[in-house]
Amino acid sequence: MASGPPHPLELGSSDSLGVPTRADSPSTGFLPPRLPSSASGLKGLNNPLTSKVTSVLSASYTDADFRDSLALLDQRGVHNNAETRRRLRLDVQKEVIDSNGEVIAEFGRVAEQQLRRIGGTIDKLNKTYDAMKTEISSAHTATDPVLEEASSLIDQRRNIETRRRLLTAFVGHFVLSEDEIAVLTQTAEPVDDRFFAVLKKAKKVLKDCEMLLGFEDNQSLGSEIMGQTSKYINNGFQKLYKWVQREFKNLNLENPQIGSTMSRALRVLAERPTLFQSCLDAFSEARESILSDAFYVALTGSDEAGNKSSGRHSVKPIEMAAHDPLRYAGDMLAWTHSATVSEREALESLFVADGELARGLKEGRENEVWRLADEEDEDGQNVFDPVKALNELVDRDLAGVARLLRQRTQQVIQINEDTILAFKLANLFNFYRLTFAKLLSRGGGSSTNGDANGSSDTKNSDAGDSSLVETLNGLETEALRHFRSLVRDHVSTLQGEFSHAPADSAQPDFLQDGLEQLVAIMKTYDTSLTSPDSRESGFAPILAETLDPYLNGCEKMANKATSAVDSLIFMINCLTAARETLAAYDFTTARVAELQSAIDNKAAALADNQYGFFCEQSGVEALFASLAPLTPDSKADLQKAVKLDLLQPEALTLASQRLDDFLPSALMDAVENLKPLQDPRLARQLTEEAAEKFCVNFEHVEAILDVADEMLLDRSEDKDPETTLRGLFPRTTVEIRVLLS
């Protein structure tokens, strides 16, 4: 440094650690402390000294604060000695304290001035506040009545606004607007979604008005609104009723997409059952006329006025396409069935597709209290069956078709003279009667059990609800009556043939014709829809008409046969042919069993006749008859036997000779007797049974002769075997069996 006291750290001086320094340091004027050349030189130093040295060495002499501190010490002329070092801290702290004291004193003076200034300001504020308070009090006193009046007006306005909103909501909910009334009641307005929406709103208003009647203050208002709304609703239903009637006239059920508006209109109109039923009546009349005209066109190709049909020209009229009565009746019934199914499907989608119509009718009947007394059932509950109502409507629509069908079909029945065709017509009517009964019965498809003979006892009573089913039932009965009449007429023409004896044992021609006719009838009956439980009982009257007269005629012819064998063979052939004809079908089981029983009885009689042939032709008939009551074990019987003329040598020899002459051709002769029998198996069986019976009786005779010989030989001295009974009658049972087998 250029002037001033020497720096405490100048050359020749030492720091607090006694480390010499240099004043001519290149950067700071300080001489860096001399350190030992190696760390081993510090080993002899104390640990505090090491820490001090380390601290000094770790100090950065390039730090700005450190340089400023050193410069400050130079300015103060501090000498580096022990006293200075001891007092340096105290002097610095004292200077700091003095400086702080001066600062505090200055701040005190400043604060005192500020407090005086603030006090003056506060005094001014207090005066201003008092003045303003006085003015505000005066203003409050003057404005209080105005504020109270304004608050009252605001409350009144709020109440009025609330009442206005309530009134608006009430009017919007309970009162129909002029536009809505016009949409609901005026016929010039269309029946569309808006109409149904307004009608729904009106019905909701009418229902909600019931709540107003529960409050005493609102009873007159509720009654007035209900009366006015009811009038609008009634006018709306009248408008809807007229609109539906107009639309029904132009409604095309053949269109698969019937307007949703019409379906919705019917569901809504169902809430007024009287109006709805009136619409249905008009609809039924229109549909009946349309279907009747369509049926007439399908029959003739032109309407009743003679105008040609504008439909498909490729389809021929039924009267031109049908070449026989069965085809003609079948085509008419097929057209009727197709029309019925189409009508039912169309009306089902229109009336009862989603069940809304039933709910509407139920609600309407609950509203029309005067109808409940007539429509309640036994349990007092008004039940609506949509399927039944649909079937009744379809049946009413087809009433005209049923009348025309009955007229045309009756003509077909009356002009027919073919027995098989008459039964096929009856079976055709039975098939369609059951089909229509399932389609149009009260139960909506419940099965109807009927038989082919037209017995009303087996038919379901539900089918009588349909005029179409009743028509088919009458046609079936009439066709069966005509069938029986034709059968009886044909049998009456055969009475002359019944009085003749059979020329041979074969079935007569009239029986063969009758069986062929019966086969055709059974084939037809087998295709019918008669229930399995009633098939056999239902066909029994048919058999009584078509088979019994022919079998009775065969009985009359058999009674006039020349011999019993021919009569039996003739009847067995006839009964067997009838049995084989009936056995092919499962609904003739009982009658087949009856025929088989009759055949067995006739066969037993024929087997007895064959046995009589064996006995008569063999010459042992008298011998069998005389010895049959005797037993070989009885001596009395044997004594009686040897006294018989038949056992005398001459008679016994003659019988033996006749038996020998018969036996070689006995079996062939017996089979030849049954040759007219058309069942060779049965002929063989009957012959074997007769031969077996003959052998059994011959064995009995043989046994008696053997025992009688033993008794006679014991008494006689003549032991010649040729003079014995067995010698005179040598044939044995074994030989007889061989010759007759």
Summary of the structure (lengths in Angstrom):
residues: 741
radius of gyration: 67.8
end to end distance: 176.1
largest distance: 211.7
contacts: 2082
relative contact order: 0.03
helix: 75%
strand: 1%
